[in-house]
Amino acid sequence: MNKPLPVAAPPRNERAHALGLQIRTLRAATGTSGGVLAARAGVSRSMLSRVERGLASPSVETLERIAGAMGAAVSQFFVDRSARFDFLHVPAGRGMVVDSLVAATGARYELLGRLMSGGLTVAPSLVQMDGLQPESAALTQEGLKFIYMLSGKAHYRYASRGVCVGAGDALLFDASAPHGVERVEDAPVRYLCATFSLRP
């Protein structure tokens, strides 16, 4: 006789579900895995998973640990999800640093927000390269990418093409092809980068 398949536990309540969804969304925006975030926050992986699925109501201390590990404010976990996410203000220097991209490229990526409308997700970042350490020119992402140069000069590689870019220059391309700064000509290099992708 076949045993019935286990049924997933329902969320504790709508508030717990909304809180967990917001935490998972912010974590995904920074490209951080659940295991890495749990380790940084000093909580168990299973506890973080239960919180993200709305199955547990974390203490204020736990929320502060999770927020601190993401470089976010606890208040970001309690956005009213019934309202449209069509306005976001990030004060200067208060974006979230994406550690995975810092490690992979040597550049500082500061996530300035992440908004969803329908099936479209937009994620702008401020990228800074203070030294001559080049960013890997082999980044690939889903969707489109827009870059606006603020300062410095660099040689940007897109697939088999290369172009020298400086302050005021802009790039727009399909991010699924390998791309990135291949060589820094005049440091520091700073540019705004925004990715546009469709949710599956």
Secondary structure as UniProt FT lines:
FT   HELIX           14..29
FT   TURN            30..31
FT   HELIX           34..41
FT   HELIX           45..52
FT   TURN            53..54
FT   HELIX           60..70
FT   HELIX           74..78
FT   TURN            81..82
FT   TURN            92..93
FT   STRAND          96..97
FT   HELIX           99..105
FT   STRAND          108..111
FT   STRAND          115..117
FT   TURN            118..119
FT   STRAND          120..129
FT   TURN            137..138
FT   STRAND          144..158
FT   TURN            159..160
FT   STRAND          161..166
FT   TURN            167..168
FT   STRAND          170..174
FT   TURN            175..176
FT   STRAND          179..198
//
